[in-house]
Amino acid sequence: MRIKFCGANREVTGSSHLLITNDGRRILLDCGMYQGNNPIYEDFNWTWFFDPASIDAVILSHAHIDHSGRLPYLVKSGYKGLIYCTHATRSLCAIMLMDSARIQQYDAIYQSQHSIDETSNRSILPLYNESDVRRCMDKFRTYDYDQWIKLDVGIEVCFTDAGHLLGSAAIQIRTGGRLIGFTGDIGRPNRPILRDPVPLPPMDFLICEATYGDKEHEGSAMEEERFLKIIEETCVKNRGKVIIPAFSVGRTQEIVHLFDRMATAHILPRNIPFYVDSPMAVNATQVYASHSECYDEALKDYLLLDDDPFGFNNLFYIRDVEDSKALNKMDGPAVIISSSGMADAGRIQHHIANHIENPQNTILLVGYATPYTPAGQLANGATSIRLLGENLQVKAKVEKMDGFSGHGDQWEMLNFIKYQQNQKGLFLVHGEYYVQKKWKIFLSERGFQNILIPILGDEYHLLEEGVEIVEK
């Protein structure tokens, strides 16, 4: 049995891992899009480390584009099999992949019209279009958590709740007398909306994420206080705008629900309008509302007090592009939440470009962003950034709230994999390399062994006594 690492290796996006069984069947875990500007990954989204037609099955951990975003391109490239996931993951993918296609088509038109990239024709071509997405969605098959699914003779799969996103799952594969685990993205306990992550049972081999393997998050009790302070200083005192880059799915709903609770408690400043500017966020919020089976007990209790946990007075959802443009011409204070979270595509780029050079405003970063993205550059203290073909000076205040992340920190991830000390191979993926090295040390000091940090394209034999790299 072998594992080949085909994405999110010493990087945070582009999740993709290929399991090859003893009898040659090929199972792909995730098929994510790379989101960022690392020159090493310039052609990643267009390149396969395998023949798509040779894959027998795809198992999807969750709907975020860095895990699902190349599925339509996989089908377009010749994949004939099925895509297995949870019910909510399929519901979210239906809107997220279509949105991804539309963004790619829009960005291609915008770049070609504005000659942003004159060196590469490939960079302004979309990977896939809306028709490709529809063909891809026909291949989805969905299942509940905690049920073993017979994928093929001698291969079974089980999804367990990862607590990261609506429908997110860790994956267990039982084949050849062995258990192979994939954490997907590990969520956080005691977060609003979703149930807590369920720790994985002991695996023989485990692929584990490492996004925040080097730090602890700030406590959730601080979030409401910090939001209030930022809104009051920016909107009330400075009469400026708070611009929040946030992923349309997951992060936006959590932020909106936090504001909803604050509005219900009558602690939000009055007369400040809040805007969710993303058609996909509007659709995703409707999906969240329709999958109450994923809610935690706290949200179920809250529904007895407020039957709309994602809506309050002065909250406005924006779909129309002209209404979105009008926000940038609007005088007075406001809070604008828009995607994407890394500010590497979508309407948020226009909001940042229009507000970043005004010191009255605040750009509020509420989660991880890779260093090469605009949000990552701002998080790392950039004094200027390039957006939409222009060099812009960072005069607005930049605030960060890493504690709002949907990714578990090192202690929360440790709890998720606490039963894995005796595994025969622990592969760290989905993390910056310097973070992965710190996460490896952290785990080693707590008794974990056989920890490896694969390079993109590495392939390993999974043996009875451990792992062995396949020589290239």
Secondary structure by P-SEA (a helix, b strand, c coil): cccccccccccccbbbbbbbcccbbbbbccbbbbccccccccccccccccccccccbbbbcccccccccaaaaaaaacccbbbbbcaaaaaaaaaaaaaaaaaaaaaaaaaaaacccccccccccccccaaaaaaaaaabbbbbccccccccccbbbbbcccccccbbbbbbbbcccbbbbbccccccccccccccbbbbcccccccccccccccccccccaaaaaaaaaaaaccccccbbbbbbcccccaaaaaaaaaaaaaaaccccccbbbbbccaaaaaaaaaaaaccccccaaaaaaaaacccccccccbbbbccaaaaaaaaacccbbbbbbccccccccaaaaaaaacccccccccccccccccccaaaaaaacccccccccbbbbcccbbbbcccccccccaaaaaaaacccccccbbbbccccaaaaaaaaaaaaaacccbbbbbcccbbbbbcccbbbbccc
